Amino acid sequence: MNDTEQLFIAAAVWALIAAAVARFIPNWPGRIAFFAFAVGIPFWELPYGYYNFQELCREEGSLRVLEPIAPQQSICVDYPFETAASGMMKMGFASIEARDKSGSVIKYLKTSSGDLEKTTADRIGSEYCVTRAFIRGLPWRTMRNELVVVRDRDKRLVARHSDFVWFGMWWQQAALPVLGRGGECRHDGIGSIGNALLHGAK
């Protein structure tokens, strides 16, 4: 059972408890006011936050190719994603260029023995660079994790892979990680981006 399912079960159980307690209030206006207050204060964000989260996952989640990509044998991995260079090599690229925060470039080549050879380079020779971005501050306590593919010569965005995390209610976010999250939609971003660059994509 994921965090989102647990969240809805918790809301249903709490609503039943609130309804049971409300029965002891002698008049209906008081019962309704108590129930609305008891359930609304902790869970008013649930339907809106969950709907927003599902819409983002459905409409913008996973890989989006913005313009055709020809198959690539060499790619660049840019800061703060440069530490993924050796892992990307395992996907079948002939070489990977890793650029760190200072702009220094290390080129990874696979030798005939299968080992990785590292050399320094003056500039990026690959057409495309991959980097990671974390975007907070989206509506309803949502964070977007992205891998983006940028054409290095003009910094044009050509593809993006997006995952989303919904932190849930304000009290869930305040108590992280004790009470879990509202939900996550994650996919194999490195695999999707790597395949799109290695084999091409439209």
N, C-alpha and C positions, 0 to 999 in steps of 0.2 A: 504494500500500500504506500503510495507516494504522499508527500507533504500536503498536496492540494486535497486529496481524498480525506486525509486525516482532519484537515481544516474544516471541511464541510460536515463531517461527522461530529466534530467538536461543537460546531455552531448548532446542529440539530439537537444534540444532547442538552446544550445550554438552554436552548429555546424551550425544550420540554420541562426542564427544571424551573425556568422562569414562569411557565404557564401553570405549573403545579403550585408554586408559591403564590401566584396572583389569585388563585382561587380563594385564598384566605382574606382577601380584601373585600369588604362588604358590598361595594358598588362597582358597576361596570366601567364608568369613566376612570375610576382609580385603577382597576385591573388593567385596562388598556394602556393607561399612562405608565404604569409600572412595567408592563411587558415591553412596551416600546423603548423605555429607558434601559432596562436590563439587557435587552438583546441588541438594541441599536447602538449603544455606546461602544461595546467591544467589537461588533461585527458589521458596522455600517459600511466599511470599506470593502467588504468581501465581494459582493456582486459586481461592483464597478471595477475593482482591481482585477478580479479574475477575468472579466470580459475583456478588459484592455490587454491583459497578458495573453489571452488566447488569440485575440486579433493580431497582435504583433507576431506571435509564433506562426500563425497561419499565413499572414500576408508578407512578412519580411524575414522569417526564419530560414535557416539553411543557406545554400549557395545561390547567389544571384549574379549572373554574368551580364555585364552591361554592354560589352562589345566583343566581337569574335576574338578568340585567342588562338594563335597558331601554336603547334607543339613546340615546346622549349626543351633544350638539353642543358641549359644553364640558367639559373635564376639567382636573384639576390634576396637575402633575408635581412631586413632592416631592423634597427633598434626600435622597440625592445624585444624583438623576436629573433635576434641574431643567435641566441643560444640554441635554437632549433636546427642549426645548420647540419650537424652530423645526422640527426634524425631524418631530415629531408633527403639527405644523400641516399638513405636506404630505400627510397622510393624509386630510384632508378635514374636520377639525374647524373649527367657526366661531371658537372661541377656545381658548386654552390659558393656564392660570394656573400660573406657576412660583414655587414657594416655596423659598427658599434656607435655609442652615443657621441663619441668624439669625431666620427667620420672616418676612422681608420677601417681599412678593408682587408679581410683575410679570405683567401680563396682556398676552397677545399676541393681536391682532386682525388679520384680513386685510382690507385696504382694497379699494375697488372697482377700483383699478389693479393689485391682486395683490400689493402690498407688505405687509410686516408692520409694524403699528403697535404700539408698546409704551407701556403706561401703568402706573402704580403702583396698587395696590389695598390696601384696609385689611384685607380678609379673603378667604378662599376662598369663592367662590360655587358652584363645581362640586360635584356630589354625590360624585364619586369622585376619588381621588388615586392616582397610580401612583408607585411608588418601587422602588429596587433594594436587594437584600440579598446579601451574600456570607457563606456559612456554612461555616467550616472546622471541622476536628475531627470529621468524620464517620468511621465505621469504615473501616479499610483505606485511609488516605491519600486520602480523597475530599473534594472541595469541591463545594458546591451554590451555583449562581448563580441568583438569583431576581428576577423582576419581580413585584411584588405589587400588587393593586388593593384599596384600602381605602376604605370609605365614610367620608367625612371627618367627619361629625357625631358618629359613635359609634366610629370607628376599627375597625369590623368588617371582617375579611378576607373578600372576596367572590370573589376569583380569584387564581391564582398560576401563573406560568410558570417551570418549573425546567429548568435545564441542569446537567449533572454533569461534573466533571473528576476522573479517577482518576490520581494521580501515579505509580502503579506501585510497584515495589520501593523499599526504603529507599535503595538506592544510586542509583536513578534520580532520586529526589527530591533527594538530596544533590548530584547532578551537573547539575541543571537549568541550562540547557536542552540540554546537550550530548547526553544520552542519550534525549531525548524524554520522553513521558508514557506511562502505561499505556493511556489512552484518553480520549475526549471524546464526549459526546452533546449536540450543540447544535442548536437550532432557531431560527427567526425569532421571538424573543420579542417584540420591539417590534411586528412585524407582527401577531402573534396577539393580543396585548393590545389594540392599536389597533383591530383589526377587531371584537373582542368589545365594546369600548366604543362604537364608532361605529355598529355595526349591531345591537347587542344580542346576548345569548347566554343559553342555558339550561343 
